[in-house]
């Protein structure tokens, strides 16, 4: 299955981790507004 996650704040990070835990074969596209990803927003 394919997923799109917008934002790399805590929620985005946890969403990706949960998806990968439950569906290791998932295709995930992660988008962030700025040039760098920030775990703490």
Secondary structure, DSSP 4 states (H G I P E B T S, - for coil): -EEEEE--SHHHHHHHHHHHHH-TT-EEEEE-SSSS--TT-
